């Protein structure tokens, strides 16, 4: 829009998404300053972080969670903001519902008080997480003060092998570039392996751009993007749809574009990737040993030492065979239908190992409904998984789902920080939903490719 | 405890006070303020909960327990990575932190600090190590951060720091709180809304 004092740029925000955790203080600040919400029709709300996944009857058992939801409800109703609440059929994790409702579209600027807003870049949108002061600013002015980001193009050749998923690709990219490698950058993902990904897989990739330090992820919109959006609630319809497509097609990155940086990966070489440490960059291929201090860059040694100690894992050993306690399938990274399908494929005909708590949390009410329609809930329940109500759940454990003591979880979420899953000594191994399902069945970290191979052999015999 | 603290306002030219050293790269916002404390509709109680789990684990020997009253925090690389929660800088500010100096900051955290009037200045590894050593030698000494000159001074030494000119200018002029500047452009926002294809049914 305009340059602001201090040189930052005022950026118009086309879509603003809010939830119960980072918005109440923003609304309170508006009230203190006597400000109104400028464009309530461009803000959409849902509740996700604090919702229980077992009993969602109101009032919630946790009075703080109840207070947060009722505050959101009051703020939305008094400012005329659309809230997709519990039981609306459209509630869910904010980064799952906005795409599935057709709110996220190519060429939009999208902001939300949540770092995983990078997810929406999968549609060719410029999308990024903001803090609460900025939520206040967007509410008051439908705009933000931003500094221009550099762009690094991450070109992925080849194609992902059987048993290797979008999650493995992004964990591989982050372990290679590091958790601070993307600071100051937006990551544009491109190349044959990215084009071959479904929209849900592209969302997984962009979702975790922030774990590599990059505030935005981005993929050029293409026919898959348009096919995904076609017919969705807030997507353009009829004549508008045709005009929208011709505008969206123009947004594609120019073939002669010059990037601030470029990196190339070969998708074919990537194996199932699992984190062993306390940052999403501390990952290894499943058939690789945990790195020894002497193999590491000196700058990475202190945090590796901290990780060996916290995780109680020895350098030079392997993750396969490591017993686990809890298996979590869900989150804004991997709580969509195709994620549940990949996990169900592994679960089908098997049973969760004794003593393992395994649960599936669909990313939204729509995902849950569709999963039930095709029978995924039955597959999971028969296999001994708990089937829960939608929400963020144990990704960050703001609801009752959490690790106890030093339990170790196989998790399809996005962060393995110390204490992230609700216990100050709890341990998290990040992996794909299929790898989590495999771990649940075996009771230990397992290469999902072996299970897929066994299944194929059983079928062909 | 909070009532007697004055939060940043207006022009921010200088921060004086004792320092607190928190070593380590990639200290994420879940560590700064664990998620269970995000169950609140106001930031007011967060000061006591800063680094809650790390402090419990260290049983009183955490820098945030032994350096009460400090106002300048010295960190290493990628401080504040992870979740965008503004609860993290809010907790630091409500505990008493008024400026942070480190090798590098995560972007969203940096922006959140600026929006609260908390300067984040950077310097290279060697300088940060020297500053850390100096503070360890004289833990109660008062240091001084000058925003205009971008120097950090102990009673005996001084170091040059970096900050983007624009951000430094925003702090010095008191225009780090951008809300009013953004609101002033309402006409422009309305005109953009009338012209953006996706807000006008994709009319030509």
Boltz contact constraints between the chains, C-beta under 6 A:
constraints:
  - contact:
      token1: [A, 1]
      token2: [B, 188]
      max_distance: 6.0
  - contact:
      token1: [A, 4]
      token2: [B, 181]
      max_distance: 6.0
  - contact:
      token1: [A, 5]
      token2: [B, 175]
      max_distance: 6.0
  - contact:
      token1: [A, 6]
      token2: [B, 166]
      max_distance: 6.0
  - contact:
      token1: [A, 6]
      token2: [B, 169]
      max_distance: 6.0
  - contact:
      token1: [A, 6]
      token2: [B, 170]
      max_distance: 6.0
  - contact:
      token1: [A, 7]
      token2: [B, 166]
      max_distance: 6.0
  - contact:
      token1: [A, 12]
      token2: [B, 192]
      max_distance: 6.0
  - contact:
      token1: [A, 21]
      token2: [B, 38]
      max_distance: 6.0
  - contact:
      token1: [A, 24]
      token2: [B, 41]
      max_distance: 6.0
  - contact:
      token1: [A, 25]
      token2: [B, 43]
      max_distance: 6.0
  - contact:
      token1: [A, 64]
      token2: [B, 39]
      max_distance: 6.0
  - contact:
      token1: [A, 71]
      token2: [B, 41]
      max_distance: 6.0
  - contact:
      token1: [A, 105]
      token2: [B, 198]
      max_distance: 6.0
  - contact:
      token1: [A, 114]
      token2: [B, 84]
      max_distance: 6.0
  - contact:
      token1: [A, 115]
      token2: [B, 83]
      max_distance: 6.0
  - contact:
      token1: [A, 115]
      token2: [B, 84]
      max_distance: 6.0
  - contact:
      token1: [A, 129]
      token2: [B, 84]
      max_distance: 6.0
  - contact:
      token1: [A, 129]
      token2: [B, 108]
      max_distance: 6.0
  - contact:
      token1: [A, 131]
      token2: [B, 84]
      max_distance: 6.0
  - contact:
      token1: [A, 131]
      token2: [B, 86]
      max_distance: 6.0
  - contact:
      token1: [A, 131]
      token2: [B, 112]
      max_distance: 6.0
  - contact:
      token1: [A, 132]
      token2: [B, 86]
      max_distance: 6.0
  - contact:
      token1: [A, 133]
      token2: [B, 115]
      max_distance: 6.0
  - contact:
      token1: [A, 137]
      token2: [B, 179]
      max_distance: 6.0
  - contact:
      token1: [A, 137]
      token2: [B, 182]
      max_distance: 6.0
  - contact:
      token1: [A, 140]
      token2: [B, 179]
      max_distance: 6.0
  - contact:
      token1: [A, 140]
      token2: [B, 183]
      max_distance: 6.0
  - contact:
      token1: [A, 141]
      token2: [B, 182]
      max_distance: 6.0
  - contact:
      token1: [A, 141]
      token2: [B, 183]
      max_distance: 6.0
  - contact:
      token1: [A, 142]
      token2: [B, 189]
      max_distance: 6.0
  - contact:
      token1: [A, 143]
      token2: [B, 182]
      max_distance: 6.0
  - contact:
      token1: [A, 143]
      token2: [B, 189]
      max_distance: 6.0
  - contact:
      token1: [A, 145]
      token2: [B, 178]
      max_distance: 6.0
  - contact:
      token1: [A, 179]
      token2: [B, 26]
      max_distance: 6.0
  - contact:
      token1: [A, 180]
      token2: [B, 78]
      max_distance: 6.0
  - contact:
      token1: [A, 183]
      token2: [B, 107]
      max_distance: 6.0
  - contact:
      token1: [A, 215]
      token2: [B, 107]
      max_distance: 6.0
  - contact:
      token1: [A, 240]
      token2: [B, 201]
      max_distance: 6.0
  - contact:
      token1: [A, 240]
      token2: [B, 202]
      max_distance: 6.0
  - contact:
      token1: [A, 243]
      token2: [B, 202]
      max_distance: 6.0
  - contact:
      token1: [A, 244]
      token2: [B, 202]
      max_distance: 6.0
  - contact:
      token1: [A, 247]
      token2: [B, 197]
      max_distance: 6.0
  - contact:
      token1: [A, 247]
      token2: [B, 202]
      max_distance: 6.0
  - contact:
      token1: [A, 279]
      token2: [B, 26]
      max_distance: 6.0
  - contact:
      token1: [A, 303]
      token2: [B, 25]
      max_distance: 6.0
  - contact:
      token1: [A, 303]
      token2: [B, 26]
      max_distance: 6.0
  - contact:
      token1: [A, 396]
      token2: [B, 35]
      max_distance: 6.0
  - contact:
      token1: [A, 397]
      token2: [B, 35]
      max_distance: 6.0
  - contact:
      token1: [A, 398]
      token2: [B, 35]
      max_distance: 6.0
  - contact:
      token1: [A, 417]
      token2: [B, 28]
      max_distance: 6.0
  - contact:
      token1: [A, 417]
      token2: [B, 30]
      max_distance: 6.0
  - contact:
      token1: [A, 419]
      token2: [B, 34]
      max_distance: 6.0
  - contact:
      token1: [A, 419]
      token2: [B, 53]
      max_distance: 6.0
  - contact:
      token1: [A, 420]
      token2: [B, 30]
      max_distance: 6.0
  - contact:
      token1: [A, 424]
      token2: [B, 53]
      max_distance: 6.0
